[in-house]
Amino acid sequence: MSATTGPGEPVSTAAHLDGATGAVARPAPSRAQRAGLVVGGLFCALMAVPMSPPDGETGPPLAIIVLVCALGVVGLVAAVLAWRTRAPVWRRVLAGVLLVNAVSALPAFFVPGVPLLFVVYGAVTEVLTVLVVVLLFSGRRR
């Protein structure tokens, strides 16, 4: 969709996903930022799949399972939008989703009787979250 401001001068009025109108020149993400988006997006895709406990074991409460699945969907959408629009707000949303997920995994280290599978999942969650957040916010090399 375009409009004209004067005699034959087309102006883009297309609305972008980040709320801006017209063309917005944003620098391309660095390699580290792209790697953070890919790893974060893949991690969120795995989070979107509910993880059930092994047979005969107790797992996390249903509220945590639902929260992690919802965060996975939101994070995956944020990763795709960050890749496509280059808007920094979506990288921040992805980092926030991963940080909330990391906080939700902390009780696995302190509650007695948690199955080993969930303790390992919590440890991997913490390490991946730190890695992805560092990659997402690494600046461009000059």
Secondary structure, 3 states (H helix, E strand, C coil): CEEECCCCCEEECCECCCCCECCCCCCCCCHHHHHHHHHHHHHHHHHCCCCCCCCCCCCCCHHHHHHHHHHHHHHHHHHHHHHHHCCHHHHHHHHHHHHHHHHHHCHHHHCCCCCHHHHHHHHHHHHHHHHHHHHHCCCCCC
